Amino acid sequence: MIELNFEHRQAGHCESGVTSNLLNYHKLSISEPILFGIGAGLFFSYLPFLKMQHAPLTSFRVWPGMVFDRATKALGIKTKIHRFRNPADSMNKLDEVLAQGFPVGLQVGTFHLPFFPPEYRMHYNMHNMVVYGKKDNIYLISDTVIENKVEISYDDLMRVRFAKGTFAPRGRMYYPYLVPSAVDLKPAIIKGMRKTANNMVEVPFPLIGTKGIRFLARQMRKWPQKLGDEKASYYLGQVLRMEEEIGTAGAGFRFIYGAFLDEAGTILKQDWIRELAVEMGEAANHWRKFSYYGSRNCKKRAKPEESYDMLADMLMECADMEEKVFLKLAKIR
């Protein structure tokens, strides 16, 4: 039997929450929003050539693992990351690391997680959780989505670690093993801000950042005529799922980033950054407003004026609001 003295804390976003909780185990207390910001977790991409559940992939966050990787590197924390071809090898390695006294972060698929409520179960492979112990054939789990600690069997854990589909986790496990007692947050915060600003307003690729939001808006205007009402509604519903249901979801990431800016402004002693936190919150609220009218459209409850054109206009406004924030952040030194 192995049971580490791991403090379970819920969080707004699984990966940044797992990162914060893993560092907290090593006596380094850093808030989830700060780690999300240092890890440059906020993002936007619309990838019509990459399908998820038969609709173009819309992402409001960076790829799985990037927040943990970037944040720990920026803070000088030593980590190990493993992927596997053989499921049995992945479980043996997990047992070995637990026996060494390290809680382990895992990337998993959510569809077959037995402790997830049925409404949370979907074919989504970018979820993160912590394993902090093992009793016989049962693993002890801290999942930031769930209120209390939970358990999972060997077979079920191996199954979700090797879920199939887009962003298949391939048994990915990660953990810090050498954590300093104190770190200088200021340079890491500035680096994270500049990276996020670059991703959102400086990448020339038209499907990324605020350019990507505008590209999606232009495509959305064409959906009813190009795809027909039923398929257009399905594509819109996929955007809304990514914005409101998948993981923390897009608007939620904007609120977390606003919290990061507020805390970072205090740490850096720069009030203008705290003012940007308010603007980021306004952008997040506008995304929520978009999702409200979008869901009315999907449920066929929309008024005539609540059309795809109106939704596209709202996306353009979201892009304008975020561009204003990140053009200012891009200048930080």
Secondary structure, 3 states (H helix, E strand, C coil): CEECCCCCCCCCCHHHHHHHHHHHHCCCCCCHHHHHHHCCCEEEEEEEEEEECCEEEEEEECCCCHHHHHHHHHCCCEEEEECCCCHHHHHHHHHHHHHCCCCEEEEECCCCCCCCCHHHCCCCCCEEEEEEEEECCEEEEECCCCCCCEEEEHHHHHHHHCCCCCCCCCCCEEEEEECCCCCCHHHHHHHHHHHHHHHHHHCCCCCEHHHHHHHHHHHHHHHHHHHCHHHHHHHHHHHHHHHHCCCCCHHHHHHHHHHHHHHHHHHHCCHHHHHHHHHHHHHHHHHHHHHHHHHHHHCCCCCCCCCHHHHHHHHHHHHHHHHHHHHHHCCCC
